[in-house]
Amino acid sequence: PTHPRAHSRTHPRRSLSTMGDQKKVFYRSVYWKDEMLYLVDQPKLPDAFETVTCTTVSDVAMCIKTMVVRGAPAIGAAGAWGMYMAVQKLTSGDKADAITALKNAKLQLDAARPTAVNLSWATKRILEKANTVTDGAQIKATVKTEATRICDEDVQINKRLGKFGADLIPGGTEEKPTNLLHHCNTGRLATVDYGTALGIIYTLQEQGKKIHVYVDETRPRLQGSRLTAWELKQAGIPQHIICDSSSGFLMRKGKIDVCVFGADRVTLNGDVANKIGTYNLSVVAKENKVKVYCACPTSTIDLSLKTGDEIEIEQRGADEVVGLTIDSTGKRIAPEGVPVCNYAFDVTPSKYVDAIVTEEMVCYPPFEKSLPMAVEKARKRREGTL
């Protein structure tokens, strides 16, 4: 396969900002231009803001697997464009050939990261749309239109979600500023634009609320300290980075008003698969009577699974955990050759989640009733019947 190409500059889009001497330049984290897919190269942050371009299905799968692009909505959007690449250069105009290419691409893309349901949701949506086309010559244009729609919808979804979530957050006044704890990265880097849990925080800022964010560093890949802190700094939102293990102590001292995080998959009963450490955080929050809100689009809700026990949890390499060095001398943080267990996600049982915020409504227990309602409303909105 070809390898994605790196770039230090990209075509400006809407939302990710880099500060120049005079003004901000805005970007989407996932966008299509000049018949190529552009992705913000997230492992390069915060030291450098660069992009890579993808021109093949294998390029996209590699970028998803190596977390060049990450965050459930963002990898769903990338996967949609990966599906388009499967038919982009087909010349036969035969529907059967196109459907076969799409099915093969779906298998390759879905396997890149199995826990986040948005990826398989997006590839399934593209395949189903292609199957509705009777003229094989029109499949290419149909798939491109649907991939574009998935990306554009994500932006509007996140803004509606942000408003629902902001209504749940208390305080935010000069007399009572609100301290939020945020885990991992759920913002403009994790979505096409704006964000889910961070989208709530951006909405609070836009409403003029006085807020401060405690940013979990989010071991082992440090999405909090590398990515969320970078986003909040760009946005001018007050913050402190904290070690993941200090959240309980801060809650006990009354320093945290509410916890917010995203999701990679939510099951029918409201169990939440999210970045490793979310379960610990939610248990400690309940012990300290701190509200816990999960923010995710309805595309992250998997009604086919009854509980979180059915979710496949991705395991990643040892170097993510022990590959860090402790100081400028380059000393390792663990003895060489020690075995490592590195689950990328955990599952938070629904009893530790006070509400799940979607773009259609705030879902409360019993989640078996509220989550299907949200999914149905989203379906009707897409079909124009809401």
C-alpha positions in Angstrom: 0.0 0.0 0.0 1.0 3.6 -0.4 1.8 5.7 2.6 -0.1 8.8 3.7 1.9 12.0 2.9 2.6 14.6 5.5 2.2 18.3 5.1 3.0 21.3 7.2 0.2 23.5 5.8 -3.3 22.8 4.6 -6.3 24.4 2.9 -8.2 26.4 5.6 -11.5 25.0 6.8 -13.8 25.9 9.6 -12.7 25.2 13.1 -9.3 24.0 14.3 -7.3 27.1 14.8 -3.6 27.9 14.7 -2.5 31.2 16.0 -0.5 33.5 13.7 0.8 37.0 14.4 -2.5 38.6 13.2 -5.4 36.2 13.0 -6.5 32.6 13.5 -6.7 30.2 10.6 -9.5 27.7 10.8 -9.5 24.0 9.9 -11.7 20.9 10.0 -9.9 17.8 11.3 -11.2 15.7 8.4 -11.9 17.2 5.0 -11.8 16.4 1.3 -9.9 18.6 -1.2 -8.4 18.1 -4.6 -9.6 14.4 -4.7 -7.7 13.6 -1.5 -8.6 13.2 2.1 -6.8 15.5 4.5 -6.4 14.6 8.2 -4.8 16.6 11.0 -1.8 14.6 12.1 -2.7 14.2 15.8 0.4 12.5 17.1 2.4 15.6 16.0 0.4 17.8 18.4 1.1 20.0 20.4 4.5 20.5 18.9 3.5 20.9 15.3 0.2 21.4 13.4 0.4 19.3 10.3 -1.8 17.2 8.0 -1.5 14.0 6.1 -3.3 13.1 2.8 -4.8 9.8 2.0 -5.6 8.6 -1.5 -6.3 4.9 -0.9 -8.4 2.7 1.4 -5.2 1.4 2.9 -4.0 4.9 3.6 -7.2 5.6 5.6 -7.1 2.3 7.5 -3.4 2.9 8.4 -4.2 6.5 9.7 -7.1 5.1 11.8 -5.1 2.2 13.2 -2.0 4.4 14.1 -4.3 7.2 15.5 -3.3 9.9 13.1 -7.0 10.4 13.2 -8.9 9.4 16.4 -12.1 10.1 18.2 -15.2 8.1 17.3 -16.9 10.7 15.1 -13.7 11.7 13.3 -12.8 8.1 12.4 -16.3 7.6 11.2 -16.0 10.5 8.9 -12.6 9.3 7.7 -14.0 5.8 7.1 -16.8 7.3 4.9 -14.2 8.9 2.7 -12.2 5.7 2.7 -15.3 4.0 1.2 -15.4 6.6 -1.5 -11.8 5.9 -2.4 -12.8 2.3 -3.0 -15.0 3.4 -6.0 -13.3 6.7 -6.9 -11.2 5.3 -9.8 -13.6 2.5 -11.0 -14.3 2.9 -14.7 -16.6 0.0 -15.5 -19.9 1.5 -14.3 -21.0 -1.9 -13.2 -23.0 -1.8 -10.0 -21.8 -5.3 -8.9 -18.1 -4.3 -9.2 -18.7 -1.2 -7.1 -20.6 -3.0 -4.4 -17.9 -5.6 -4.2 -15.2 -2.9 -3.9 -17.3 -1.2 -1.1 -17.8 -4.4 0.8 -14.1 -5.2 0.7 -13.2 -1.6 1.8 -15.7 -1.9 4.7 -14.0 -5.0 6.0 -10.6 -3.4 5.9 -11.7 -0.1 7.5 -13.9 -1.7 10.2 -11.0 -3.9 11.3 -8.7 -0.8 11.9 -10.2 0.0 15.3 -13.0 -2.4 16.5 -14.3 -0.6 19.6 -15.6 2.7 18.2 -19.0 2.0 16.6 -19.0 5.2 14.5 -16.6 3.6 12.0 -18.7 0.6 11.2 -21.8 2.9 11.4 -20.4 5.2 8.7 -19.2 2.4 6.4 -22.5 0.6 6.7 -24.4 3.8 5.9 -22.3 4.3 2.8 -22.8 0.7 1.6 -26.6 0.9 2.2 -26.8 4.1 0.3 -24.9 2.7 -2.6 -27.2 -0.3 -2.7 -30.2 2.0 -3.3 -28.7 3.2 -6.6 -30.0 1.3 -9.7 -27.6 2.8 -12.2 -24.1 1.6 -11.4 -22.6 4.7 -13.1 -24.2 6.8 -10.4 -22.7 5.0 -7.4 -19.5 7.0 -7.4 -21.3 10.3 -7.1 -23.8 8.9 -4.6 -21.1 7.7 -2.3 -19.2 11.0 -2.5 -22.4 13.0 -1.7 -23.1 10.7 1.3 -19.6 11.0 2.7 -19.8 14.8 2.4 -23.2 14.7 4.2 -21.8 12.6 7.0 -19.1 15.2 7.7 -21.4 18.2 7.4 -24.0 16.5 9.7 -21.4 15.9 12.3 -20.8 19.7 12.7 -24.5 20.4 13.2 -25.0 17.4 15.5 -22.2 18.5 17.8 -23.6 22.0 18.1 -27.1 20.8 19.0 -25.5 18.4 21.5 -23.5 21.2 23.0 -26.7 23.2 23.7 -28.4 20.3 25.4 -25.3 19.6 27.5 -24.8 23.3 28.5 -28.2 23.4 30.0 -27.2 20.7 32.5 -24.2 22.5 33.9 -24.7 24.5 37.0 -23.1 27.8 38.0 -20.9 29.6 35.5 -21.4 33.0 37.2 -18.8 35.4 38.5 -19.9 34.4 42.0 -19.9 30.7 41.2 -17.6 29.7 38.3 -18.0 26.1 37.2 -15.1 23.6 37.4 -15.5 20.8 34.9 -13.3 17.6 34.7 -12.8 16.4 31.2 -11.3 13.0 30.2 -9.4 12.2 27.0 -10.1 14.5 23.9 -13.6 15.0 22.6 -13.3 18.3 20.8 -12.5 19.6 17.3 -9.8 17.0 16.9 -12.0 14.0 17.8 -14.9 15.1 15.5 -15.1 16.8 12.2 -15.7 20.0 14.0 -16.7 21.5 17.4 -16.8 18.4 19.6 -19.0 16.4 21.9 -18.1 16.8 25.6 -15.7 19.6 24.7 -18.5 20.9 22.5 -20.5 21.4 25.7 -17.6 23.4 27.2 -17.3 25.5 24.0 -21.0 26.2 24.2 -20.7 27.3 27.8 -17.9 29.7 26.7 -20.0 31.1 23.9 -22.8 31.7 26.4 -20.5 33.8 28.5 -20.3 31.4 31.4 -17.4 31.5 33.7 -15.8 28.1 33.5 -12.5 26.3 34.3 -11.5 22.8 33.1 -9.4 20.2 34.9 -7.9 18.2 32.0 -7.1 14.5 32.8 -3.7 13.8 31.1 -5.3 10.5 29.9 -2.6 7.9 30.0 -1.1 6.2 28.1 -1.3 8.3 24.9 -1.9 11.6 26.8 -4.8 12.8 24.6 -5.8 15.1 27.4 -2.5 16.9 28.0 -1.5 16.8 24.3 -4.7 17.5 22.5 -7.4 18.8 24.9 -5.0 21.2 26.6 -4.0 22.4 23.1 -7.6 23.0 22.1 -8.5 24.8 25.3 -5.4 27.0 25.0 -6.4 27.9 21.4 -9.9 28.7 22.7 -8.7 30.8 25.7 -10.5 28.6 28.2 -8.9 28.5 31.7 -7.5 25.0 32.6 -5.2 22.9 34.6 -3.8 19.6 33.5 -3.9 16.9 36.2 -2.6 13.4 36.6 -5.5 10.9 36.0 -5.0 9.5 39.5 -5.6 12.9 41.2 -9.2 13.3 40.2 -10.7 11.6 43.2 -8.7 13.8 45.6 -9.8 17.0 43.8 -13.4 15.8 44.0 -13.1 15.1 47.7 -11.8 18.7 48.2 -14.8 20.1 46.4 -12.8 21.3 43.4 -14.9 19.6 40.7 -18.6 20.3 40.0 -19.2 18.0 37.1 -17.4 15.3 35.0 -17.9 15.2 31.2 -16.5 12.7 28.7 -17.4 11.2 25.3 -18.0 7.6 24.2 -16.8 5.2 21.6 -19.8 2.9 21.9 -22.9 3.0 24.1 -25.1 -0.1 24.5 -28.9 -0.4 24.9 -28.7 -0.4 28.7 -26.5 2.8 28.8 -23.1 1.1 29.5 -20.4 3.4 28.0 -17.2 2.2 26.3 -14.7 5.1 26.4 -11.1 5.8 26.8 -9.4 3.8 29.5 -9.8 5.5 32.9 -13.4 6.6 32.4 -14.7 3.8 34.6 -12.4 4.8 37.5 -13.4 8.4 37.1 -17.1 7.6 37.2 -16.9 5.4 40.3 -15.0 8.1 42.2 -17.4 10.8 41.0 -20.4 8.8 42.3 -18.6 8.3 45.7 -18.2 12.1 45.9 -21.7 13.0 44.6 -20.3 14.6 41.5 -22.5 14.5 38.4 -21.3 12.4 35.4 -22.4 13.2 31.9 -21.5 11.2 28.8 -21.8 13.2 25.5 -22.1 11.4 22.2 -24.0 11.5 18.9 -26.7 9.0 18.3 -24.3 7.3 15.8 -22.3 6.1 18.8 -25.3 4.3 20.3 -25.3 0.6 19.4 -28.8 -0.8 20.2 -27.8 -4.2 18.9 -25.8 -4.8 22.1 -27.7 -5.2 25.3 -24.8 -4.5 27.7 -21.2 -3.4 27.7 -20.0 -6.9 28.3 -20.6 -7.6 24.6 -18.2 -4.8 23.4 -14.9 -5.9 21.9 -12.2 -3.9 23.7 -9.1 -3.1 21.7 -5.7 -3.8 23.1 -2.7 -1.9 21.9 1.1 -2.2 22.1 3.4 -2.1 25.1 5.4 0.9 23.9 2.4 3.2 24.5 2.7 2.5 28.2 6.4 2.0 28.9 7.9 3.9 25.9 8.1 7.2 27.7 11.3 8.5 29.2 11.4 10.1 32.6 13.6 13.2 31.9 16.1 14.6 29.5 18.5 11.8 30.2 16.2 9.4 28.3 15.9 7.0 31.2 13.1 4.4 30.7 10.1 4.5 33.1 10.0 0.7 33.4 12.5 -2.2 33.2 13.0 -3.3 29.6 11.1 -6.5 28.7 8.4 -6.2 31.4 5.1 -7.5 30.1 2.4 -4.8 29.6 -1.4 -5.0 29.6 -2.7 -2.1 27.6 -6.5 -1.9 27.1 -7.4 1.2 25.0 -10.9 1.4 26.5 -12.9 0.4 29.5 -16.7 0.1 30.0 -18.5 2.2 32.6 -21.7 0.6 33.8 -24.7 2.8 33.4 -25.4 3.1 37.1 -22.4 5.5 37.2 -23.7 7.7 34.4 -26.3 10.4 35.4 -27.2 11.2 31.8 -26.2 10.6 28.2 -26.3 13.8 26.1 -27.1 13.4 22.4 -27.9 15.8 19.6 -31.6 14.9 19.9 -32.3 14.9 23.7 -30.7 14.3 27.1 -31.2 10.6 27.8 -31.9 9.6 31.4 -32.4 6.2 33.0 -34.0 3.9 32.1 -31.7 4.1 29.1 -33.4 1.1 27.5 -36.3 3.5 26.8 -34.5 6.9 26.3 -31.7 5.8 24.0 -34.0 4.2 21.4 -36.1 7.4 21.4 -33.0 9.5 20.6 -31.9 7.1 17.8 -35.4 7.2 16.3 -35.5 11.0 16.4 -32.1 11.2 14.7 -33.3 8.8 11.9 -36.4 10.9 11.3 -34.3 14.1 11.1 -32.0 12.5 8.5 -35.1 11.5 6.5 -36.7 14.9 6.9 -39.7 13.5 8.7 -39.1 14.9 12.2 
